[in-house]
Amino acid sequence: MPIHIFTGPTAVKEVARETIPGCRIHPPAQHGDFIRNRFSSKDIVLLIDGLYHTSPPIRHKEILESISRGATVIGASSMGALRASELHTFGMIGVGKIFEYYRDGVIEGDDEVAVLHTAGPEWKVLSEALVNMRHTLAAARLTGVITETEKEGLLAVARSLHYPRRSWRAVLQACEQQDPSLREAAGRVLGFHQENGPDANLKYQDACTGLRYAHALAEGASPPHGKQADDWPAGWQTTYLRKWNREFTGDVQDGRFVSTAQQLDFQRLFGPDQPQRWRRYVLSAMAGLTADAPLAELEEQSLSAAHAMELSCASIPDGQMRHWLTGSEQEQLTEQEKLLTVLVRSSRLTADLSDGPAARWLLPQAERNRALISSSLHINEQVAASSFSKHIDHLKKSVLEKHLRLIWGLPADAAIDLAARERGFASTAEAAEALRPFFLKDYNDRRQNGA
């Protein structure tokens, strides 16, 4: 059973290899890592370190999704202890003193475990974690190095420092300004800390405990029985989680990663039958049928579902109807056609592309499209390298919207917002942003073809 370990500044990489031969070492976790790895029931994952400010942190729902697929997820020491304290009731396993401190409310702030460090692969620590300082102060008090009053005073000084500046020398200096009477005690603690070395590093100790625990599970020990995904509150798989899954999953094409999100955007923009595909997809979600079901059946069942929710053209104010339908549509369409059109255009349905049938329906010609996307990204890189002023980020919104009309064959007076919604976009602005990475190639191709 593969054991994955996310670690960096806590510096247990070598200990991990000794404790768990063959384990897979990952850098500190950041947003998207659990989704990219697609952990399942075959995996044991030990989360120790995670990035905070340099990159978006690992999200709770990413971890929950891994647990829902059967992965055993353990948290200890740093980001792992923090996330485990927040998710232990949902099946994430917390290990170590720091996890217990968070779980029991002894500590609360994220900055308790945060440290300043260099980039990988060294991950050299440049500051002291507040939770380690707590541990050192408690040990110094037990051995009589400081009094209880001095311990509390020094902890307050340490807490007052921003986490990148925390160190015992910084505390010593801060005492001169905040409370000179603590300076001597701070000096004694500094000496105590230097003498005790690894014993003062609670994060390191907890990480080692996590390694031993993960190894025991791999050897057959029984994990604690936590709440199963079937017992979680409904709706935990949010729109954001589906969006992240599209962003962080995908395929490699010509040596370049092409995300599922890019593939969906490309299809929504350039798919000649996209309005029909999106209409069927939205109606299938309402009707509880597959998107390739007979259109008449999709429409009939969707209308029944709408009526069950007391939705009808009469229930929609005229002002809102004018927002979703053109004047000619309001005059020419039947009541049923109007309602179906409003249902499709007003939908904010987030496509779940982890569902095989949905992915096949919404991403036709996937291999062909991936090649075109990769080519578009390659052109963007070449243009940006030749002149940064030509980077796609500098493309004006008006240029992108004008090109949308060209792609979709819309006359100047056509309602572009409605055309965008019929393709699955929430607005013209969203469609224009989706076009940005594909604009240069499509623009050049059209010029060369005389379009």
VEXDRENNU-341628 format. One line per field, with one value per residue: residue in three letters; x, y, z of N, C-alpha, C in turn; residue number from 1. Coordinates in steps of 0.2 Angstrom, whole numbers. Last residue first. Layout:
N
residu: [ALA	...]
n_u: [X	...]
n_v: [Y	...]
n_w: [Z	...]
ca_u: [X	...]
ca_v: [Y	...]
ca_w: [Z	...]
c_u: [X	...]
c_v: [Y	...]
c_w: [Z	...]
num: [NUM	...]
***
This chain:
451
residu: [ALA	GLY	ASN	GLN	ARG	ARG	ASP	ASN	TYR	ASP	LYS	LEU	PHE	PHE	PRO	ARG	LEU	ALA	GLU	ALA	ALA	GLU	ALA	THR	SER	ALA	PHE	GLY	ARG	GLU	ARG	ALA	ALA	LEU	ASP	ILE	ALA	ALA	ASP	ALA	PRO	LEU	GLY	TRP	ILE	LEU	ARG	LEU	HIS	LYS	GLU	LEU	VAL	SER	LYS	LYS	LEU	HIS	ASP	ILE	HIS	LYS	SER	PHE	SER	SER	ALA	ALA	VAL	GLN	GLU	ASN	ILE	HIS	LEU	SER	SER	SER	ILE	LEU	ALA	ARG	ASN	ARG	GLU	ALA	GLN	PRO	LEU	LEU	TRP	ARG	ALA	ALA	PRO	GLY	ASP	SER	LEU	ASP	ALA	THR	LEU	ARG	SER	SER	ARG	VAL	LEU	VAL	THR	LEU	LEU	LYS	GLU	GLN	GLU	THR	LEU	GLN	GLU	GLN	GLU	SER	GLY	THR	LEU	TRP	HIS	ARG	MET	GLN	GLY	ASP	PRO	ILE	SER	ALA	CYS	SER	LEU	GLU	MET	ALA	HIS	ALA	ALA	SER	LEU	SER	GLN	GLU	GLU	LEU	GLU	ALA	LEU	PRO	ALA	ASP	ALA	THR	LEU	GLY	ALA	MET	ALA	SER	LEU	VAL	TYR	ARG	ARG	TRP	ARG	GLN	PRO	GLN	ASP	PRO	GLY	PHE	LEU	ARG	GLN	PHE	ASP	LEU	GLN	GLN	ALA	THR	SER	VAL	PHE	ARG	GLY	ASP	GLN	VAL	ASP	GLY	THR	PHE	GLU	ARG	ASN	TRP	LYS	ARG	LEU	TYR	THR	THR	GLN	TRP	GLY	ALA	PRO	TRP	ASP	ASP	ALA	GLN	LYS	GLY	HIS	PRO	PRO	SER	ALA	GLY	GLU	ALA	LEU	ALA	HIS	ALA	TYR	ARG	LEU	GLY	THR	CYS	ALA	ASP	GLN	TYR	LYS	LEU	ASN	ALA	ASP	PRO	GLY	ASN	GLU	GLN	HIS	PHE	GLY	LEU	VAL	ARG	GLY	ALA	ALA	GLU	ARG	LEU	SER	PRO	ASP	GLN	GLN	GLU	CYS	ALA	GLN	LEU	VAL	ALA	ARG	TRP	SER	ARG	ARG	PRO	TYR	HIS	LEU	SER	ARG	ALA	VAL	ALA	LEU	LEU	GLY	GLU	LYS	GLU	THR	GLU	THR	ILE	VAL	GLY	THR	LEU	ARG	ALA	ALA	ALA	LEU	THR	HIS	ARG	MET	ASN	VAL	LEU	ALA	GLU	SER	LEU	VAL	LYS	TRP	GLU	PRO	GLY	ALA	THR	HIS	LEU	VAL	ALA	VAL	GLU	ASP	ASP	GLY	GLU	ILE	VAL	GLY	ASP	ARG	TYR	TYR	GLU	PHE	ILE	LYS	GLY	VAL	GLY	ILE	MET	GLY	PHE	THR	HIS	LEU	GLU	SER	ALA	ARG	LEU	ALA	GLY	MET	SER	SER	ALA	GLY	ILE	VAL	THR	ALA	GLY	ARG	SER	ILE	SER	GLU	LEU	ILE	GLU	LYS	HIS	ARG	ILE	PRO	PRO	SER	THR	HIS	TYR	LEU	GLY	ASP	ILE	LEU	LEU	VAL	ILE	ASP	LYS	SER	SER	PHE	ARG	ASN	ARG	ILE	PHE	ASP	GLY	HIS	GLN	ALA	PRO	PRO	HIS	ILE	ARG	CYS	GLY	PRO	ILE	THR	GLU	ARG	ALA	VAL	GLU	LYS	VAL	ALA	THR	PRO	GLY	THR	PHE	ILE	HIS	ILE	PRO	MET]
n_u: [-53	-41	-33	-25	-35	-38	-25	-24	-35	-32	-20	-25	-35	-34	-34	-47	-59	-62	-65	-77	-85	-86	-93	-105	-109	-108	-109	-116	-121	-130	-123	-119	-131	-134	-124	-126	-139	-134	-129	-119	-122	-111	-103	-94	-83	-87	-90	-77	-71	-77	-72	-58	-58	-63	-53	-37	-22	-13	-12	-4	9	15	25	35	40	44	37	24	25	27	16	6	9	7	-7	-11	-7	-15	-28	-26	-25	-38	-46	-43	-47	-61	-73	-83	-87	-99	-100	-90	-93	-105	-101	-91	-89	-81	-87	-100	-103	-115	-128	-135	-147	-154	-155	-163	-175	-178	-182	-193	-201	-203	-209	-221	-227	-218	-211	-213	-212	-200	-191	-191	-184	-176	-175	-169	-174	-188	-190	-189	-199	-210	-207	-214	-225	-228	-220	-216	-214	-216	-210	-217	-213	-201	-203	-210	-200	-192	-200	-200	-187	-183	-192	-188	-175	-170	-154	-141	-140	-151	-162	-167	-171	-161	-151	-156	-155	-141	-139	-146	-139	-126	-129	-133	-122	-112	-109	-96	-86	-79	-82	-84	-71	-63	-68	-64	-50	-48	-52	-43	-27	-13	4	14	19	8	-2	-9	-24	-32	-35	-37	-49	-58	-58	-62	-75	-80	-78	-87	-99	-96	-100	-109	-122	-127	-114	-109	-112	-104	-91	-91	-82	-70	-61	-44	-36	-26	-11	-3	7	1	0	13	16	9	15	28	24	19	31	37	29	31	45	44	36	44	59	66	74	84	90	94	103	95	85	93	97	84	80	89	85	72	76	81	70	59	60	57	45	47	60	67	60	65	77	71	64	75	80	70	59	48	46	35	24	26	25	17	21	32	26	18	29	34	24	23	36	35	26	32	50	63	69	62	57	45	49	55	43	36	45	44	31	30	39	31	21	28	43	55	63	68	72	74	71	78	73	60	64	65	53	44	30	15	9	2	-5	-18	-24	-27	-24	-33	-44	-42	-37	-24	-19	-18	-9	2	4	-2	-14	-30	-37	-53	-67	-74	-68	-56	-55	-48	-37	-31	-27	-16	-8	-4	3	11	9	-2	-15	-19	-31	-34	-46	-59	-65	-67	-54	-53	-63	-57	-46	-53	-60	-50	-35	-19	-17	-9	8	14	7	8	10	12	18	10	-1	0	-10	-11	-21	-31	-43	-34	-29	-26	-16	-24	-30	-20	-15	-23	-14	0	11	29	33	33	39	33	43	53	53	49	61	69	61	59	71	73	62	59	58	48	49	42	30	19	19	11	12	4	4]
n_v: [172	169	161	169	174	162	160	172	169	157	161	171	165	156	163	170	164	166	179	179	172	181	191	186	173	160	148	139	143	152	162	168	173	182	191	196	199	208	218	212	194	180	169	165	172	185	187	185	196	206	201	204	218	222	218	217	208	205	192	188	199	209	214	204	197	184	177	179	170	158	156	156	144	135	136	131	118	114	115	106	94	94	91	78	72	75	75	81	84	82	68	63	69	62	48	50	63	73	84	92	109	118	129	139	144	153	146	135	142	149	139	133	145	146	134	135	146	148	163	176	186	183	183	197	202	188	183	187	199	198	191	201	209	201	187	171	165	163	153	144	133	125	113	106	113	108	95	96	101	90	80	87	87	74	69	76	71	55	57	61	64	55	62	71	84	92	86	88	101	103	95	101	113	109	105	116	125	116	113	118	124	135	137	124	119	127	124	110	111	119	110	100	106	100	101	95	86	84	84	76	81	83	93	106	111	102	102	115	114	105	113	124	117	103	91	92	89	82	78	60	47	43	44	39	44	31	20	20	7	-7	-12	-16	-9	3	7	9	20	29	30	34	47	53	54	63	74	76	81	92	100	102	103	101	90	95	106	109	120	130	132	137	149	155	155	165	176	178	182	194	201	205	218	225	223	229	231	220	210	209	202	190	187	185	174	165	171	177	183	177	180	194	194	191	179	182	189	179	170	178	178	164	163	171	165	153	155	144	132	122	112	117	129	122	116	128	133	123	124	137	136	127	136	145	141	152	154	147	131	126	119	113	113	125	141	144	150	154	144	140	136	147	153	149	148	139	128	121	114	101	102	108	98	87	91	92	78	65	64	62	57	61	59	69	73	79	91	100	93	91	104	104	94	98	109	100	87	77	67	55	46	33	34	33	44	52	56	65	74	80	86	96	103	110	114	120	137	146	151	158	156	141	123	110	95	82	70	54	43	28	20	13	21	36	52	61	71	82	83	86	99	110	120	110	102	101	87	70	53	38	24	15	12	21	25	30	40	48	53	61	71	79	94	104	109	95	84	72	55	40	24	11	-6]
n_w: [-214	-221	-215	-207	-198	-191	-185	-177	-168	-162	-156	-147	-139	-129	-116	-117	-116	-103	-103	-111	-102	-92	-99	-102	-90	-87	-100	-108	-120	-116	-111	-123	-128	-119	-121	-134	-144	-159	-166	-174	-176	-172	-173	-164	-167	-167	-154	-148	-153	-144	-132	-134	-135	-123	-114	-121	-116	-106	-105	-116	-120	-126	-118	-119	-133	-134	-124	-128	-140	-134	-126	-135	-143	-133	-131	-144	-143	-133	-140	-150	-142	-136	-147	-151	-139	-138	-145	-131	-117	-113	-114	-106	-94	-91	-90	-78	-68	-66	-70	-67	-70	-62	-67	-67	-79	-87	-99	-96	-92	-103	-112	-105	-106	-120	-123	-116	-123	-139	-146	-151	-141	-135	-146	-148	-136	-128	-111	-99	-96	-98	-86	-76	-79	-77	-65	-66	-66	-80	-83	-68	-54	-44	-44	-53	-65	-66	-69	-81	-89	-89	-96	-108	-112	-113	-123	-134	-135	-128	-120	-118	-104	-94	-81	-73	-77	-74	-81	-94	-96	-96	-108	-118	-118	-122	-135	-141	-140	-147	-160	-161	-149	-144	-130	-124	-127	-120	-107	-106	-106	-95	-85	-87	-93	-100	-99	-112	-120	-129	-115	-101	-94	-78	-63	-58	-63	-60	-46	-44	-47	-37	-26	-29	-28	-16	-8	3	2	17	30	30	28	18	23	41	55	59	69	67	58	64	56	45	40	38	51	55	47	53	65	62	57	68	76	68	70	84	84	76	85	96	100	111	107	98	111	124	123	117	127	138	132	131	145	149	142	148	160	157	152	160	163	151	140	127	125	129	123	110	112	115	104	95	100	98	85	73	61	55	64	74	92	102	106	114	124	130	134	144	154	157	163	173	181	184	181	174	177	182	174	170	163	152	146	143	133	123	120	115	104	96	93	85	77	72	56	45	39	22	11	0	-13	-8	0	18	30	44	50	60	71	75	65	66	83	95	108	116	109	106	93	96	105	96	87	95	99	88	74	67	52	46	48	53	64	60	54	62	65	53	50	60	57	45	47	59	67	56	49	37	28	17	4	-1	-6	5	7	-4	0	11	5	-2	8	14	4	7	3	-11	-7	3	15	16	13	25	33	34	30	24	17	9	-4	-10	-10	-17	-24	-34	-36	-38	-26	-17	-23	-22	-12	-5	6	3	-8	-4	-5	-3	4	5	22	34	42	32	26	37	40	29	31	41	42	42	29	23	17	14	9	6	3	-5	0]
ca_u: [-60	-45	-38	-22	-31	-43	-28	-20	-35	-38	-20	-19	-36	-35	-28	-40	-56	-61	-59	-71	-83	-83	-86	-100	-109	-113	-105	-114	-115	-133	-127	-114	-127	-138	-124	-120	-138	-136	-135	-117	-122	-117	-107	-101	-83	-84	-95	-83	-69	-78	-79	-60	-55	-67	-59	-42	-28	-14	-15	-11	7	10	19	30	38	47	45	26	24	32	23	6	10	13	-3	-13	-4	-8	-26	-27	-20	-32	-46	-42	-40	-56	-67	-82	-80	-97	-105	-90	-87	-105	-105	-89	-94	-78	-83	-96	-102	-107	-125	-129	-144	-153	-150	-156	-172	-176	-176	-187	-199	-200	-203	-217	-226	-224	-211	-214	-217	-206	-193	-194	-191	-176	-177	-167	-167	-184	-191	-184	-193	-209	-209	-208	-222	-233	-219	-219	-210	-221	-207	-217	-220	-201	-199	-214	-206	-189	-198	-207	-191	-180	-193	-195	-176	-174	-161	-143	-141	-145	-161	-165	-176	-168	-150	-155	-162	-145	-135	-148	-146	-127	-126	-138	-128	-112	-115	-101	-90	-78	-81	-89	-78	-62	-68	-71	-54	-46	-55	-50	-32	-19	-2	11	23	14	-2	-2	-20	-32	-35	-31	-42	-57	-56	-55	-71	-80	-74	-80	-97	-98	-97	-102	-120	-128	-120	-108	-115	-111	-94	-91	-88	-73	-67	-50	-37	-33	-14	-9	9	3	-6	9	20	7	8	27	28	15	25	40	30	25	43	48	34	38	55	62	69	78	90	90	105	101	83	89	102	88	77	90	92	73	72	86	76	59	61	64	46	40	55	70	59	58	77	76	60	70	84	72	65	49	51	42	27	24	29	16	15	33	30	15	24	38	26	17	33	40	25	26	44	59	73	64	64	45	46	59	49	33	43	51	33	26	41	38	19	25	35	53	60	72	68	78	66	81	71	63	61	67	57	47	37	18	13	5	2	-14	-22	-32	-21	-28	-44	-45	-43	-29	-19	-23	-16	-1	2	2	-9	-25	-34	-46	-63	-76	-75	-56	-58	-54	-41	-34	-32	-22	-12	-7	-3	10	14	2	-12	-17	-27	-32	-39	-56	-63	-73	-56	-49	-64	-63	-45	-49	-64	-53	-42	-23	-16	-15	4	17	7	3	12	9	19	14	0	2	-7	-11	-16	-25	-42	-40	-29	-32	-14	-19	-34	-23	-11	-24	-20	-3	5	23	34	30	40	34	37	49	56	45	55	72	64	53	68	77	63	59	64	49	52	47	34	20	21	13	12	8	0]
ca_v: [173	174	157	165	179	166	155	170	175	157	155	172	170	153	158	173	164	159	177	182	169	174	193	188	180	164	153	137	139	146	158	165	168	176	188	192	199	202	220	217	201	185	171	163	164	182	188	180	190	206	201	197	214	223	214	220	208	212	196	187	193	205	218	204	204	189	177	182	178	161	156	161	151	135	138	138	122	113	119	113	96	94	98	84	71	77	76	77	85	89	72	61	71	69	50	48	58	66	80	87	102	117	122	140	139	155	152	134	137	153	143	129	142	151	135	130	147	146	156	171	186	183	177	193	204	194	182	180	198	202	188	195	212	203	194	175	166	167	160	145	138	130	119	104	114	115	96	93	105	96	79	85	93	78	67	77	78	59	54	59	70	56	57	65	78	93	87	81	98	106	94	94	113	112	100	110	127	117	111	121	118	133	142	129	116	126	131	112	108	122	116	98	105	103	99	101	88	87	84	79	77	84	87	102	115	104	96	114	119	103	107	125	120	110	92	94	95	83	82	67	50	42	49	38	45	38	21	22	14	-5	-10	-20	-16	-1	6	4	13	28	28	28	42	52	50	56	72	74	75	87	99	97	104	107	89	92	104	104	114	128	129	130	144	154	151	158	174	176	175	189	200	198	213	224	222	227	237	226	211	212	209	193	188	191	180	167	167	173	186	176	173	191	195	198	179	178	193	185	168	177	184	168	159	173	172	153	154	151	138	127	111	111	130	127	112	123	137	125	118	135	140	125	130	147	140	147	156	153	135	128	120	113	107	118	136	145	145	156	146	143	131	143	155	145	151	140	133	124	122	103	98	111	105	87	90	98	83	70	61	66	54	62	53	67	71	72	86	103	95	85	101	109	94	91	110	107	92	78	74	56	52	35	35	27	39	49	52	59	70	76	81	91	98	105	115	114	131	144	147	158	162	145	130	113	102	85	77	58	49	31	25	10	16	32	47	56	64	80	82	80	93	106	119	116	102	103	94	75	60	43	29	15	11	18	22	25	35	45	49	56	67	72	91	100	112	100	87	79	60	47	29	17	0]
ca_w: [-211	-223	-219	-213	-203	-195	-190	-182	-172	-166	-161	-152	-143	-135	-118	-117	-123	-105	-99	-113	-109	-90	-96	-107	-93	-83	-96	-101	-120	-120	-107	-118	-132	-120	-115	-133	-137	-156	-162	-169	-178	-170	-179	-163	-167	-173	-159	-147	-156	-152	-133	-133	-141	-129	-114	-119	-121	-108	-99	-116	-116	-130	-119	-113	-130	-139	-124	-122	-140	-139	-123	-130	-146	-135	-125	-142	-148	-132	-134	-152	-147	-132	-144	-156	-141	-133	-149	-137	-120	-113	-117	-113	-97	-92	-95	-85	-70	-63	-75	-63	-73	-62	-66	-65	-75	-80	-99	-98	-87	-97	-113	-106	-99	-116	-126	-114	-116	-135	-143	-155	-145	-130	-142	-153	-138	-132	-118	-101	-95	-102	-92	-77	-79	-84	-67	-67	-60	-76	-86	-74	-59	-45	-40	-46	-62	-65	-63	-75	-87	-86	-89	-104	-111	-108	-116	-131	-133	-133	-120	-125	-109	-97	-87	-70	-78	-71	-74	-91	-95	-91	-101	-116	-117	-115	-130	-141	-137	-140	-157	-166	-151	-151	-135	-124	-130	-127	-110	-106	-111	-102	-86	-89	-88	-102	-95	-109	-115	-132	-122	-104	-98	-85	-67	-56	-64	-67	-49	-42	-51	-44	-27	-29	-34	-18	-14	4	-2	10	27	30	34	17	18	33	51	59	65	71	60	62	62	46	42	32	47	58	46	46	65	65	53	63	78	69	64	82	87	74	78	96	93	111	112	96	104	123	126	114	121	139	134	125	140	152	141	141	160	160	148	157	168	152	148	130	124	131	130	111	110	120	110	94	100	105	87	79	65	52	64	68	86	99	103	108	120	127	129	138	151	154	157	168	179	180	185	174	173	186	176	174	169	156	149	148	140	127	122	120	109	99	97	92	78	77	62	47	43	28	16	6	-9	-8	-5	11	27	38	51	54	68	80	66	61	78	89	104	119	110	113	94	92	107	102	85	92	104	91	78	70	58	45	46	46	65	63	50	59	71	56	46	60	64	46	43	57	67	62	50	43	28	24	6	3	-11	2	12	-4	-6	12	9	-6	3	17	6	5	7	-7	-11	-3	12	19	12	20	31	39	29	30	16	15	-2	-10	-5	-16	-19	-35	-35	-43	-32	-16	-23	-28	-15	-7	2	7	-5	-8	-2	-8	5	-1	16	29	45	37	22	34	45	30	25	43	41	48	34	20	22	13	15	3	9	-5	0]
c_u: [-60	-52	-43	-27	-28	-40	-33	-22	-30	-38	-26	-19	-31	-35	-28	-34	-49	-57	-57	-64	-77	-81	-83	-93	-104	-114	-110	-110	-112	-127	-129	-117	-122	-134	-128	-121	-132	-135	-137	-123	-121	-116	-113	-106	-90	-85	-93	-88	-74	-76	-80	-68	-58	-65	-63	-49	-34	-19	-16	-15	-1	8	14	24	33	46	48	34	26	31	28	13	10	14	4	-8	-5	-5	-19	-26	-20	-26	-40	-41	-39	-49	-62	-76	-79	-90	-103	-95	-87	-99	-105	-94	-93	-83	-80	-93	-98	-106	-118	-126	-137	-149	-149	-152	-164	-172	-173	-181	-193	-197	-199	-210	-221	-222	-217	-214	-219	-212	-199	-195	-195	-183	-177	-170	-165	-176	-188	-184	-187	-202	-207	-209	-216	-229	-223	-218	-214	-218	-211	-214	-221	-208	-200	-210	-210	-195	-195	-205	-197	-184	-189	-196	-183	-176	-164	-149	-142	-146	-154	-163	-174	-172	-157	-154	-161	-152	-139	-145	-148	-135	-127	-135	-133	-118	-116	-108	-96	-82	-82	-88	-83	-68	-68	-72	-61	-50	-54	-54	-39	-25	-8	5	21	19	4	-3	-14	-27	-34	-30	-36	-50	-55	-53	-64	-76	-74	-75	-89	-96	-99	-98	-113	-125	-121	-114	-113	-115	-101	-94	-87	-79	-70	-56	-43	-33	-21	-13	2	5	-5	3	16	10	6	20	27	18	20	35	33	25	36	46	37	35	49	58	64	72	84	89	101	104	89	88	99	93	81	86	92	80	73	82	80	65	61	65	53	40	49	65	61	57	70	76	65	66	80	76	66	55	52	47	34	28	26	20	14	27	31	19	20	34	30	19	28	38	29	24	38	53	70	68	67	52	46	56	53	39	40	49	40	29	37	40	26	24	33	45	58	68	72	73	69	76	74	69	64	63	60	52	39	26	17	10	5	-7	-18	-29	-27	-24	-39	-46	-46	-36	-24	-24	-21	-8	-1	-1	-4	-20	-29	-43	-55	-71	-77	-63	-59	-58	-48	-39	-35	-28	-17	-11	-7	3	13	6	-8	-14	-26	-28	-39	-49	-60	-71	-63	-51	-59	-64	-51	-47	-60	-57	-45	-30	-20	-14	-3	13	10	2	6	11	14	14	4	4	-6	-7	-17	-20	-35	-39	-35	-31	-20	-17	-30	-28	-15	-20	-20	-10	3	17	28	32	37	33	39	43	51	49	50	66	67	56	62	74	67	60	64	55	53	51	39	24	22	14	15	7	4]
c_v: [179	175	163	162	175	171	158	165	174	163	156	167	171	159	156	169	167	159	170	180	172	171	186	188	181	171	157	142	137	141	151	160	164	171	182	188	194	202	213	219	206	192	176	165	162	175	185	181	185	200	202	197	207	219	216	216	212	213	203	191	194	199	215	208	203	196	182	182	181	168	159	162	156	142	139	140	130	118	119	117	103	96	99	90	77	77	78	79	80	90	79	66	69	71	58	50	56	61	74	82	98	110	121	133	141	150	154	140	136	148	147	134	138	149	141	131	141	147	155	164	180	184	177	186	199	196	189	179	192	201	192	192	207	206	196	182	170	169	165	152	138	136	125	109	112	117	104	95	102	101	85	84	92	85	71	75	79	66	58	56	68	61	59	60	71	87	88	81	91	103	97	93	106	112	103	106	121	120	112	119	120	127	140	135	121	124	131	119	109	118	119	105	103	101	103	99	93	89	87	78	80	79	88	95	110	107	97	107	117	108	105	119	121	112	98	94	97	89	82	71	58	46	49	43	44	38	28	22	15	3	-7	-18	-20	-8	2	2	8	21	26	25	35	47	48	52	65	71	72	80	92	96	99	108	95	91	101	101	108	121	127	127	137	149	150	153	166	173	173	182	194	196	206	219	220	226	235	232	217	214	213	201	192	192	186	173	169	169	182	179	173	185	191	199	186	179	189	189	174	174	183	174	162	169	173	160	154	149	144	132	117	110	123	128	116	119	132	129	119	129	139	129	127	141	142	147	151	157	141	133	122	114	107	118	130	140	147	151	150	145	134	138	151	147	147	143	134	129	125	110	100	108	109	94	90	97	89	75	66	63	59	60	54	61	68	69	79	97	98	87	95	107	99	91	103	108	99	84	74	63	54	41	36	28	33	43	48	54	64	71	76	85	94	100	109	115	126	138	146	155	162	151	135	120	104	93	80	65	52	37	27	14	13	27	43	50	59	73	79	78	86	99	115	115	109	104	96	82	65	50	34	20	11	18	18	21	29	39	45	51	61	68	83	95	108	103	91	82	67	52	35	21	6]
c_w: [-207	-220	-222	-217	-209	-200	-194	-187	-178	-171	-165	-157	-149	-141	-125	-119	-123	-112	-101	-110	-111	-97	-94	-105	-98	-86	-92	-97	-113	-121	-110	-114	-128	-124	-115	-126	-135	-148	-158	-164	-172	-173	-177	-169	-167	-173	-165	-152	-154	-155	-141	-134	-140	-135	-120	-119	-117	-114	-101	-110	-116	-126	-123	-114	-125	-136	-128	-121	-134	-139	-128	-127	-141	-139	-128	-136	-146	-137	-132	-146	-149	-136	-140	-152	-146	-135	-144	-141	-126	-116	-118	-117	-104	-95	-97	-91	-77	-65	-73	-68	-69	-65	-67	-63	-73	-76	-92	-97	-89	-92	-107	-108	-100	-109	-122	-117	-113	-127	-139	-152	-149	-135	-138	-150	-143	-134	-122	-108	-98	-102	-98	-83	-80	-84	-74	-69	-60	-69	-82	-77	-66	-50	-41	-42	-55	-62	-61	-69	-81	-84	-85	-97	-107	-107	-111	-124	-130	-131	-126	-125	-116	-103	-90	-75	-75	-71	-70	-83	-92	-90	-96	-109	-114	-113	-123	-135	-136	-137	-150	-163	-155	-153	-142	-129	-130	-130	-117	-109	-112	-107	-93	-90	-91	-97	-98	-105	-111	-126	-125	-112	-100	-88	-74	-59	-63	-68	-57	-46	-50	-49	-34	-29	-34	-25	-18	-2	0	8	20	28	34	23	17	29	44	55	65	66	64	63	59	53	45	34	41	54	49	44	58	65	56	58	73	72	64	75	85	77	75	89	93	105	113	101	102	116	124	116	117	132	135	127	134	148	144	139	152	159	151	153	166	158	149	138	127	130	132	119	111	118	115	100	99	105	94	80	72	56	60	67	80	93	99	103	113	123	126	132	144	150	153	162	173	177	181	179	174	183	181	177	173	163	153	151	145	133	126	124	116	105	100	96	85	77	66	53	46	32	22	12	-2	-13	-5	7	20	36	44	55	62	77	71	62	73	83	98	115	114	114	101	93	103	105	91	90	101	96	81	74	61	52	45	44	58	64	54	56	68	62	50	56	64	52	44	53	65	61	56	44	35	25	14	6	-7	-3	9	1	-7	5	10	-2	-1	13	9	8	4	-3	-7	-9	5	15	14	19	25	38	35	28	22	14	5	-7	-5	-10	-18	-30	-35	-42	-37	-22	-22	-28	-21	-10	1	3	0	-4	-7	-4	-1	-1	10	23	40	40	26	30	42	35	26	37	43	47	40	26	18	18	12	9	6	1	0]
num: [451	450	449	448	447	446	445	444	443	442	441	440	439	438	437	436	435	434	433	432	431	430	429	428	427	426	425	424	423	422	421	420	419	418	417	416	415	414	413	412	411	410	409	408	407	406	405	404	403	402	401	400	399	398	397	396	395	394	393	392	391	390	389	388	387	386	385	384	383	382	381	380	379	378	377	376	375	374	373	372	371	370	369	368	367	366	365	364	363	362	361	360	359	358	357	356	355	354	353	352	351	350	349	348	347	346	345	344	343	342	341	340	339	338	337	336	335	334	333	332	331	330	329	328	327	326	325	324	323	322	321	320	319	318	317	316	315	314	313	312	311	310	309	308	307	306	305	304	303	302	301	300	299	298	297	296	295	294	293	292	291	290	289	288	287	286	285	284	283	282	281	280	279	278	277	276	275	274	273	272	271	270	269	268	267	266	265	264	263	262	261	260	259	258	257	256	255	254	253	252	251	250	249	248	247	246	245	244	243	242	241	240	239	238	237	236	235	234	233	232	231	230	229	228	227	226	225	224	223	222	221	220	219	218	217	216	215	214	213	212	211	210	209	208	207	206	205	204	203	202	201	200	199	198	197	196	195	194	193	192	191	190	189	188	187	186	185	184	183	182	181	180	179	178	177	176	175	174	173	172	171	170	169	168	167	166	165	164	163	162	161	160	159	158	157	156	155	154	153	152	151	150	149	148	147	146	145	144	143	142	141	140	139	138	137	136	135	134	133	132	131	130	129	128	127	126	125	124	123	122	121	120	119	118	117	116	115	114	113	112	111	110	109	108	107	106	105	104	103	102	101	100	99	98	97	96	95	94	93	92	91	90	89	88	87	86	85	84	83	82	81	80	79	78	77	76	75	74	73	72	71	70	69	68	67	66	65	64	63	62	61	60	59	58	57	56	55	54	53	52	51	50	49	48	47	46	45	44	43	42	41	40	39	38	37	36	35	34	33	32	31	30	29	28	27	26	25	24	23	22	21	20	19	18	17	16	15	14	13	12	11	10	9	8	7	6	5	4	3	2	1]
***
